[in-house]
Amino acid sequence: GSYRSIMESKDRNVRKQTFEKLYDAYKSSINTIGATYSTSVKKDIFYAKAREFDSALEASLFQDNVSSDVYNTLIDTVHENLNSLHRYVRLRKKALGIDDLKMYDMMTPLISDVEMDIEYDQACKMVLEGIAPLGDEYVSIAKEAFSSGWVDVHEKKGKTSGAYSWGHYDTHPYILLNYQTNLESVFTIAHELGHAMHSYYSNNNQHYNEAGYPILLAEVASTVNETLLLQHMLKNTKDENVRLYLLNHYLDQIRGTVFRQVMFAEFERDTHQAVEQGGALSTEKLSQMYGQLNEKYYGDSAETDERISMEWARIPHFYSAFYVYKYATGFSSAIQISKSILEGKEGARDGYMAFLKSGGSDYPLNTLKKAGVDLTIKQPVQACMQEFSNILDEMEPLISK
């Protein structure tokens, strides 16, 4: 549970030891895990064939009425932009002053000397300022959320860790936080508020049977809120270190939510296709496939090893096949929506409000089109890739100073 926080350590030896000990533990059970995952893939294929689908991928996408072309276009578009991820790796290498960048160097912050002590009330004020482009009604409801008991703010004994938003159709949504007085927690407020507002608008505009929105849409509103807050802070900060911190935060979001999740999605597609074509998934084959993908995505500037090739063994989402691509499409959609709103594009805000109010009343791709996003073409994902490249353009000269 503490792996990620330890991997953010400034001490490279701590990161190295943590990385090696974690993967050595997985290695001790790798054949069992490999057999388990292989069986999961066979299960997916069996049920797809039983229901007369052409592939496990097609069967998985059926419920959302999504074509396999959407999935494949996502992967292809990211492939066309891997040079930007390779640029990011080179920038990380330079910023950390490391000649032999390893995969255990990928989580430690590039900008770590920014400390902001932000009390909860101030954090709420920052979030409200950030989401102001969504209009008076949206902000008014958000204010009510903060002042009327929607939010359980502070960490306490026995409380679930992390952050969460949930509720019931007949009540307002509830937000669970474990607030810390840092900038990351401010973004968490914006994120969970986005989920809550999506639920609020859906529940108040749809019948119970159609209020619940599908997973494919679930991360859009939360990411729109985060992006609006980030852009507001970038526009108003005069501190170069804070600006670098915010840009790095944005880069790492896109890297983790789009590039990394698409790499996972490609691995899932390839493992299922291998079995569908009559192949077998041995432990060695799985590690070979994953290792080659990791090298492809991160490029020559990151040194890979046997351990990172076993990373597939510790990803629980792989047992819910073809799920992770939704993180990437949701994030890309949110980037396009927030950009359109901030640029004052005609109908952008009204379209987004229509999206929030739609719940699960239509297939998700149709609902996204209300907000001006068409995932059947490459443009939304390409726009996200361009955003990543633009941030690199700004950061590279600042890191060089």
Salt bridges, closest charged atoms under 4 A:
GLU8 OE2 - ARG4 NE 3.50
GLU20 OE2 - LYS16 NZ 2.89
GLU20 OE2 - ARG307 NH1 3.97
ASP24 OD1 - ARG307 NE 3.03
ASP44 OD1 - LYS43 NZ 3.02
ASP44 OD2 - HIS272 NE2 2.81
ASP64 OD2 - LYS326 NZ 3.55
GLU80 OE1 - LYS378 NZ 2.74
ASP100 OD1 - ARG12 NH1 3.27
ASP105 OD2 - ARG12 NH2 2.77
ASP105 OD1 - ARG15 NH2 2.68
GLU129 OE2 - LYS125 NZ 2.67
GLU129 OE1 - HIS232 NE2 3.48
ASP152 OD1 - LYS156 NZ 2.94
ASP152 OD1 - LYS159 NZ 3.36
ASP170 OD2 - HIS168 ND1 4.00
GLU184 OE1 - HIS249 ND1 3.68
GLU219 OE1 - HIS191 NE2 3.24
GLU219 OE1 - HIS195 NE2 3.53
GLU226 OE2 - HIS191 ND1 2.72
GLU226 OE1 - HIS249 NE2 3.96
GLU240 OE1 - LYS401 NZ 3.25
ASP252 OD1 - ARG92 NH2 3.99
ASP252 OD1 - ARG255 NE 3.71
GLU266 OE1 - HIS79 NE2 2.73
GLU266 OE2 - LYS296 NZ 3.80
ASP270 OD1 - ARG269 NE 3.55
GLU303 OE1 - LYS102 NZ 2.90
GLU306 OE2 - LYS27 NZ 3.16
GLU311 OE2 - ARG260 NH2 2.77
GLU311 OE2 - ARG314 NH1 3.58
GLU343 OE2 - LYS339 NZ 3.57
ASP393 OD1 - ARG87 NH2 2.83
GLU394 OE2 - ARG243 NE 2.48
GLU396 OE1 - ARG87 NH2 2.82
